[in-house]
Structures are given as C-alpha cells and as structure tokens.
C-alpha cells in the first residue's frame, strides 16, 4: 500500500473515530442552522481539518440522499481544493504567527457575495497562533459576518485565543487518539517494532502524523533521522545529569548550542525531553511503566541520586521554556536558561 493511500485510509479512520463529532456536525447540516463560527479544539492531527471539509461539503452538497456525497460538483471541487468559496488561512512559510495582514486580506476577499456556494467557508488553521491584533480584526468579522459565510477555527491551545473570540464560536471538541490505536496502526500498516511505535506515539503526544514523521514514514518529511537524534539527546542529557563535576555546566551549554543550530528541530527535542523527565518520575514508582525502556539502566542509575521534587522543578522549567519559545524569546538564551536549571540546583551541583 502506498503512503498516499495509507494517509487517505487514516484520514477516514480519524473521522470514524470522531463519530460523536461527525454526528453533531451532521445534525447542524440537517437542521440548516449553520453557526457563524465554529471552534474545533483538541490535539493536533485528530481529524479536525478533515471534519471541516466534511462540514463544508455537507453545507453545499447537491445530493438529496447523503450529507456529503463526494460525487457532485461542489463536493468534487472542495476535495480538489478548487472551490472558489473555500478560503484557508494558515501560517506563512517561515512565520510563527498568523498576522493581522492575513486576516485583513481575507476580509477583503469575502466582502462580496459567494461566487457559487450556498455557504462559504473560511477555515483558519492554527487559529491559536493568531496574534492579538489578528484576533481583534477577526472579532469584528465574527460580530458582523458576511452573508452566507461561516468560519471554522482550528486550535490546539484554545487558551491562546481571546475569550471574546471563543464566546462567539460553537465549540466542537475532538477526543485525542489513543496510544493503543496508534501503536496498532503502525504495527499493522508499517511493521514497526511495538516498543519503538509506543515511544514515537508517546513522544508525539498521541499525534499519529507526527509519530509517522518521527519514524520516517511520512513522504513529506526530509529524513532527519529522529530515531538516532533521540538516542543522542537522551545519552547527552543523561550524561549531564550524572556528571559530578563542574564540567556539567559546560556540557549543558554545549548541548544548548547544538540544539540552537537547528531551530526547526527544537520542538521535537523538547518533546523527547518531556518524556525523559516524565520517565524519571514514573521510574520511582513503577519502573516497568516508563516509555523509554531501552534506557532502563540509565534511569535506574539516575533515580538513586535525583529526588522527585528536583525532577518536578525541571519539568516546570521545561514547560516554561516551551512557552517562552512560543512567545519568540531568543532561542539560545532560553535553552541556556533551561540547561543551567538542570545542572544547578540552589547553587549546588545535583550529584554533589
């Protein structure tokens, strides 16, 4: 089976898994009470984009027998990304936020009546990455939406959205895929080793497409060899924690420098470190439940010397680091701060 067909099959599986969501959207279409705006919230790659296109088809499908027949002219145009009344806003290449200029440009586009659709869709991917100015510009449109137009906002971190934006949306929540489902799929379709499939799923936060990318199963992914990078990062981080001399400070800063040279991979590295620190705590109570079982002996060694309170502080600092990077803090300085927190605790080296 080709990777493109596998993707299509998985997209269909996602919608089947989100049966409650599909049922709710179907009811909205059948009652013909189309909201001005919907907010699709939940983990990344849980079928939100696919559900948005299903809803757009359902609102415009010409079939009298099906909600979205996938055969009529509107359905075919939407499937082929060729419908003139389906507008998508996403991050521009090299950007970390959706800007006000993108929202204003879209506003000019939809200022007139739809070209041919019964209902025009404006789909905002990564809506939680709109800056405040962009959100305020969008808010004005939500307050006075254009005729026959609905907005769908897709967001992972809804806390990043203004309360006034959220209050004007009908919220549709997508449940996360389970690790069990992802692991079974990876084993069945790609013959992936069970342990590695679980590691990839957990590190990807139950994001199937990201797990596939980690395992070099995504045809759009430039082979970054995540598997080797993970082993290198865990070994390096373990070495820093176990070092008993002041050399651990220089090692921490060297790791920070190394990670800073490839900004595109920093988020993946943070994900690896999250699971590593989680495993350090889990190991104290139930060693067999850690994710990184191939590093069992390393955790056994570290666990003898590091207290849970200390690990908890590292985890809090890592989440703060992630938040600072999202807010466009300087990459190298932010990572330096985190690794210095790892190697120094209240002025003392952790193995002293």
C-alpha positions, 0 to 999 in steps of 0.5 A, spaced: 500 500 500 502 506 498 503 512 503 498 516 499 493 511 500 495 509 507 494 517 509 487 517 505 485 510 509 487 514 516 484 520 514 477 516 514 479 512 520 480 519 524 473 521 522 470 514 524 473 515 530 470 522 531 463 519 530 460 523 536 463 529 532 461 527 525 454 526 528 453 533 531 456 536 525 451 532 521 445 534 525 447 542 524 447 540 516 440 537 517 437 542 521 440 548 516 442 552 522 449 553 520 453 557 526 457 563 524 463 560 527 465 554 529 471 552 534 474 545 533 479 544 539 483 538 541 490 535 539 493 536 533 492 531 527 485 528 530 481 529 524 479 536 525 481 539 518 478 533 515 471 534 519 471 541 516 471 539 509 466 534 511 462 540 514 463 544 508 461 539 503 455 537 507 453 545 507 453 545 499 452 538 497 447 537 491 445 530 493 438 529 496 440 522 499 447 523 503 450 529 507 456 529 503 456 525 497 463 526 494 460 525 487 457 532 485 460 538 483 461 542 489 463 536 493 468 534 487 471 541 487 472 542 495 476 535 495 480 538 489 481 544 493 478 548 487 472 551 490 472 558 489 468 559 496 473 555 500 478 560 503 484 557 508 488 561 512 494 558 515 501 560 517 506 563 512 512 559 510 517 561 515 512 565 520 510 563 527 504 567 527 498 568 523 498 576 522 493 581 522 495 582 514 492 575 513 486 576 516 485 583 513 486 580 506 481 575 507 476 580 509 477 583 503 476 577 499 469 575 502 466 582 502 462 580 496 457 575 495 459 567 494 461 566 487 457 559 487 456 556 494 450 556 498 455 557 504 462 559 504 467 557 508 473 560 511 477 555 515 483 558 519 488 553 521 492 554 527 487 559 529 491 559 536 497 562 533 493 568 531 496 574 534 492 579 538 491 584 533 489 578 528 484 576 533 481 583 534 480 584 526 477 577 526 472 579 532 469 584 528 468 579 522 465 574 527 460 580 530 458 582 523 459 576 518 458 576 511 452 573 508 452 566 507 459 565 510 461 561 516 468 560 519 471 554 522 477 555 527 482 550 528 486 550 535 490 546 539 491 551 545 484 554 545 487 558 551 491 562 546 485 565 543 481 571 546 475 569 550 471 574 546 473 570 540 471 563 543 464 566 546 462 567 539 464 560 536 460 553 537 465 549 540 466 542 537 471 538 541 475 532 538 477 526 543 485 525 542 487 518 539 489 513 543 496 510 544 493 503 543 490 505 536 496 508 534 501 503 536 496 498 532 496 502 526 503 502 525 504 495 527 499 493 522 500 498 516 508 499 517 511 493 521 514 497 526 517 494 532 511 495 538 516 498 543 519 503 538 511 505 535 509 506 543 515 511 544 514 515 537 506 515 539 508 517 546 513 522 544 508 525 539 503 526 544 498 521 541 499 525 534 499 519 529 502 524 523 507 526 527 509 519 530 509 517 522 514 523 521 518 521 527 519 514 524 520 516 517 514 514 514 511 520 512 513 522 504 513 529 506 518 529 511 526 530 509 529 524 513 532 527 519 533 521 522 529 522 529 530 515 531 538 516 532 537 524 534 533 521 540 538 516 542 543 522 542 539 527 546 537 522 551 545 519 552 547 527 552 542 529 557 543 523 561 550 524 561 549 531 564 545 529 569 550 524 572 556 528 571 559 530 578 563 535 576 563 542 574 564 540 567 556 539 567 555 546 566 559 546 560 556 540 557 549 543 558 551 549 554 554 545 549 548 541 548 544 548 548 548 550 542 547 544 538 540 544 539 540 552 537 543 550 530 537 547 528 531 551 530 526 547 526 528 541 530 527 544 537 520 542 538 521 535 537 527 535 542 523 538 547 518 533 546 523 527 547 525 531 553 518 531 556 518 524 556 525 523 559 523 527 565 516 524 565 520 517 565 524 519 571 518 520 575 514 514 573 521 510 574 520 511 582 514 508 582 513 503 577 519 502 573 516 497 568 511 503 566 516 508 563 516 509 555 523 509 554 525 502 556 531 501 552 534 506 557 532 502 563 539 502 566 540 509 565 534 511 569 535 506 574 542 509 575 539 516 575 533 515 580 538 513 586 541 520 586 535 525 583 529 526 588 522 527 585 521 534 587 528 536 583 525 532 577 518 536 578 522 543 578 525 541 571 519 539 568 516 546 570 522 549 567 521 545 561 514 547 560 516 554 561 521 554 556 516 551 551 512 557 552 517 562 552 519 559 545 512 560 543 512 567 545 519 568 540 524 569 546 531 568 543 532 561 542 539 560 545 538 564 551 532 560 553 535 553 552 541 556 556 536 558 561 533 551 561 540 547 561 543 551 567 536 549 571 538 542 570 545 542 572 544 547 578 540 546 583 540 552 589 547 553 587 549 546 588 551 541 583 545 535 583 550 529 584 554 533 589 
